[in-house]
Amino acid sequence: MYFVENERKEGGTLKTIEIVLMAAAITLLWKLFEAVMSYKDKTFSLGQLEEYSRTPVKFHGQYRWQHLPMSFLNNWAASWGDMYIFPVVNALVVSSLWPVLDRQWNGVSFFVMFTPFFLVAGIAVSILFHRAWWGHDENLGHIFIGWNIGHTPETRVPVEHNGFYDDMTKAGWVHFWFMSAQVAVMLAYIVAPMPKEVVFWVSGLLAAFFIIQNAQAVMIQRGSWKKHFFIAMAENVIVWNIAIAKIL
């Protein structure tokens, strides 16, 4: 339905522009929706965070972390990284993945067989990461506007009866489901065969994303540059080792 045979490439298929544009558009619109929800949450910019608290932006929590609050615009990975990098990544991956998922085994398509597994795995990973981010003052902003909002507002650190989901903003929930879907796509990318050109470009874009993510952790959240330099290098090693394994 989305593909026509490409006689110019040996054993290959020509992906139509429709599925490429659809994957990119859905990704971009999802992030724009998160930006709109963040604006409505008053967490889009530092100015909005000041308006939300009716006081100048200041350090959060019981510790004086040397960082800026994580407004949507300050969360480089979730805003600029997700908005500019993953539409291209998903256009490349989904358009290459579709011929694999469109196959059938005993009358059942691979899409029906494997998509639920990838989605469940993506949700599990998103839960783990959002739970890990919760309760750390340097992560306050458009995903978590405060700690224990629904239970003990007099305290600023998480308590046992309060879950991370209680403190997430509307934009935070949009990000939660975006991350779940994105992890599912990347898991499918890892296990499914891909053209070498796609592997090269996806790996390069992911490498750039991890550099942006760690630059944000140092420049906005004031994390240790040595720590995040090591993390960025480790993430890039993993990305390119996966690429080598897929190409070979």
Stockholm file with secondary structure:
# STOCKHOLM 1.0

chainA/1-248         MYFVENERKEGGTLKTIEIVLMAAAITLLWKLFEAVMSYKDKTFSLGQLEEYSRTPVKFHGQYRWQHLPMSFLNNWAASWGDMYIFPVVNALVVSSLWPVLDRQWNGVSFFVMFTPFFLVAGIAVSILFHRAWWGHDENLGHIFIGWNIGHTPETRVPVEHNGFYDDMTKAGWVHFWFMSAQVAVMLAYIVAPMPKEVVFWVSGLLAAFFIIQNAQAVMIQRGSWKKHFFIAMAENVIVWNIAIAKIL
#=GR chainA/1-248 SS CCEEECTTSTTCEEECHHHHHHHHHHHHHHHHHHHHHHHHHTCSSHHHHHHHHTSCCCCCTTTTCSSCCBCTTTCTIIIIIHHHTHHHHHHHHHHHHHHHHTCEETTEEHHHHHHHHHHHHHHHHHHHHHHHHTTCGGGBBTTBCSSSTTTCTTCCSCCTTCCGGGSBCHHHHHHHHHHHHHHHHHHHHHHSCCCHHHHHHHHHHHHHHHHHHHHHHHHTSCCCHHHHHHHHHHHHHHHHHHHHHHHC
#=GC SS_cons         CCEEECTTSTTCEEECHHHHHHHHHHHHHHHHHHHHHHHHHTCSSHHHHHHHHTSCCCCCTTTTCSSCCBCTTTCTIIIIIHHHTHHHHHHHHHHHHHHHHTCEETTEEHHHHHHHHHHHHHHHHHHHHHHHHTTCGGGBBTTBCSSSTTTCTTCCSCCTTCCGGGSBCHHHHHHHHHHHHHHHHHHHHHHSCCCHHHHHHHHHHHHHHHHHHHHHHHHTSCCCHHHHHHHHHHHHHHHHHHHHHHHC
//
